[in-house]
């Protein structure tokens, strides 16, 4: 399979693509600009600056609007893009938030990393509701990237990029992540696991940074499809569109020479046979 270019290069470091019908379709982030981008049905792109150096991830809220993990905080925005609430810094200077997901209980999970990517310095955090203490769930992380849950909420898939693995957790009745274990090992030379999404059959699509591709693994962990792209820094993917069968793929031109890969930073798409899942929302 080969992805088609949907937009001009619209980001320097595109990340965090998420589809949600209630907010009009697709949002993504231009991480180092601190911008949340919205893609309209006619292809127009609008930007909202969060005021933070880095906006790592965006997810919908059940009450409308969205929640953002900025450099060191969690922030809530209403449907008009106005900031309603900020946690203030929840991690120390020298660290930043990176990637995560809402869980089936309506809580937001996001992992941190240390600038310089110190091995094992990061932590997975969870925000339950505005005003509640942010919980530290587990540490030993280096570069948290994809996190996604199966449709029945029983499993969670996760990528800590330097491990070159997609791991799987069991999810217990309280929503706690338990029994982490390797699920897929990515061989050398195919790129590094970045953002991921889970489809309605329990398969996983994972973006491969420095791999010019997205890999699709079925529920058994077998590689069943490879989507090729004309750029190397492939950063995130999500299944969306009215039938949840359009795979949206973000890309980056981080650390590329100015004249290299002119399509880098564009949004790409392809079609999937198996639809995705409705995006989990933050309960507040």
N, C-alpha and C positions, 0 to 999 in steps of 0.2 A: 504494500500500500504506500501511496505517496500523498502527503498532506498538500493542500492548496492554500496559497496565501490569501487571507481574507482582508487584511488592512495594510496600509503603508506601515513602516516602522513607527510605532506610537509610544514605545517605551525605551529607556536605556536598559533597565533590568526589569522586564515584565515578570510577574509572579502572581500566584494566588487566584487563578481564574476560578470563578464560581457562578453557576447559573441559578437564578431564582425567579420564577415567573412573576411573583408579586411585586418585585422591584423593577420589572420591565425587561428582564433578560440577564445579560452577562455583566459582571464586574470583575476587575482585576486590579492589581496594584503596580505602580512604577516605583519600586522599592526605595531606591536612593533619592528619588525626588520627593518621597513622602506623599504621593498622589494616589487617590482611588479613581479609577477610570470606569466609566459606564459606556457600554456599546448599545446604541439605539437600533431598532429593527431596520432603519434605513442606512445603517453603517456609520452614522455620525458618532463621534467619540467626545464625551465631556469629561472634565477633570475636576476633582475636589482635592484641594491641598489640606492635609491634616494638621499642618503646623509642626510636624515632627520630621526629623531627618529621614526616618525609615518607617514606612507602613508595610508590615510584613504579611498581613493576612486580613481578609474582610469576610464576614459572614452575616447572613440576614438575621433580623430580630423578629420574634413572633408578633410584636406590637407594631412593626413597620420600621423602616430604616435599617441600620446595620451597626455591627460592632467591629472595631478595628483593633488589632494589636500594633501599636506603634513601637518606637524604639525600646522603651522601658515600661510601657503602661498599656492598660486597656481603656478604650474610649467608646462611648455610645453616641451615635448620630441618629437624628430623626429622618423621616422620609424626605425632608427638604434639604438635607445635608447640613443641618445645624447641630453643633455639638451639644449633647445633653448632660454628659457625665464623663468624668475621667477618674480613674483609680489613683492617679499620681504614680510616681515611680514604684515599681514592685520588684525590680532587680537592681543590682549594684551598678555603678559606673564601670565601664569597661566590658559590659555585657549588653546584648540586645535580644529582643524577641526575634523569632524567625518564622515558624510555620506550625500549623495545627489544624484543629477542626472543632466544631460543636459535637457533643456526644448525644445519644438518644434521649438523655435526661434534660437536654436544653442548657447544658453547661459548656463553657468554652475552654478548650485545652490548647495550650501553646507552649512550645519548647524554646529555651534560650540557648545562646551560644556566647562564648567569650571572643572578643575581637582577637584576631590572630589564630582562632580555631584551636585553642588549647585542648588537648585530648581529654575527654570526659568531664569537662568543666561545666557543661550545661545541665539544665534541670527542666522537667516537664511541670508546668503550672496549670491550675484550673481555677477559673472564675465561675462561681455559682450564681451570684446575683449582685447588682450594684450595692455597695456598702458592706457586703460580706467579705471576710478575709480571703485573700487569694491563697490557695493551697499549693504547697510544693509536693508533687506526687512521687517522683523518683528522679535520681540524678544519674551521673555517669554518661551523659550525652555529649556529643561533639558538634554535629550539625544536624539538628532536627529538621526534617523535611516532611514528606507526605505522611498524613494520618487520615485514615478513612475507616468507616464502620460498615459491616454488612447490613442488608435490609432488615434482618431479624434482630439486629443489635447484639448478636452473640459473639462476634469477633471484631477485632480492630487490627488493621494493617498499618505498619509504621516503617519509615526509613530513616536511619541515622546514616547520612551519606558515606562517611569514611569506612563504615563496616562493609560496604558493597553488598548489602542484603536488604531484602524486605522481610521484616519480622512480623509475627502474628501474636496477638494477645487474646486470651479468653476475656470476656466481659461478664462479670457476675451480676446478680440480681440488683445490686446497688449501683451498678455502673462502674465498678472498680476494674482496672486493667490488671489481669493476673496471668501467670504462666507464660511469660514472653519466651518465644522460641523462634529460631530461623525458619523462614518459609521458602524464600527463593534466594539463591546466591547468584549474583551477576558476575560473569567471567570478566577477566581483564580485557580491555580493549573495546568494550561496548559502551563506555560512558559510565557516569556515576548517578545513582538513583536520586531523584529530586522529588518534585511534587507527584502525588498519585491521586487516583479516584477509583471507587469501587462500583461495579455495575450490578444490575439486578439479579444476575446469576452467580454472584459471589466472585467474579473475576476482578482483576486489578490491572489498571492501566498506569504505567509509571513513565514520567519524563526522564530522559537520560541526558544530563548535563555533560557536555563534551562528547556526546554520542550521536548527535544529529538524528535522534529517533525517539519514538515512544514505543515501549514494549507492552503487549497485552498478554497477561497470564490468566488462564482459566482457574476455576475454583480449586483444582488439584495442584496448581503451581506450574503447570506446563505452559511453555511459551507457544502461543497460538497465532499471534500476528505481530508484525513489525511495521510501524508507520515511519517512513523516511522523510526527513526535512532537509532543505538546502542550507541550513545553518547549524552550527555546532552546539550552541548554548541553549538547550531545550530545558525549560524550567518548571512548567506545571501543565496540568491537563484536567479537563472536567467534561462530563457528558451533559449536554443541555439541548436547547431547542424545544419546540412544542411536544415532540415525541421522545425527548431525552436521548436521541441517537446521533446528535452532532457532537463530535469530539473537538473541543476548543483547546488550542495549544499555545502557551505563551513562550516567548524566547527573549534572549538577552544579548547585548553586545559588550558585556562586562569583559574587560581585559583583551578586547580585540583591537587590532590596528584600525585607524580611522577609515582606511580604504578597503578593509576586508569585509566580506559577507554583508553586502548592502541590504539584504532582507532581514538581518538580525534586528530584533526588537519589534518585528511584526507579529500579528496574531494569525495563526494557521488553523485550518479545520480539515476534518475528514469525516466520513460516515461510519457508524458502527452498526453491526447486526443486532447486538443486544443493547437494550436501552439502559440508561443509568438509573440512579435513585434520586428521589426528591432530596434537595439539600437540607440537612439538619439545621435547625434554627436555634438561636440563643433565646432562652425563655423570657427574658425581660423586655 
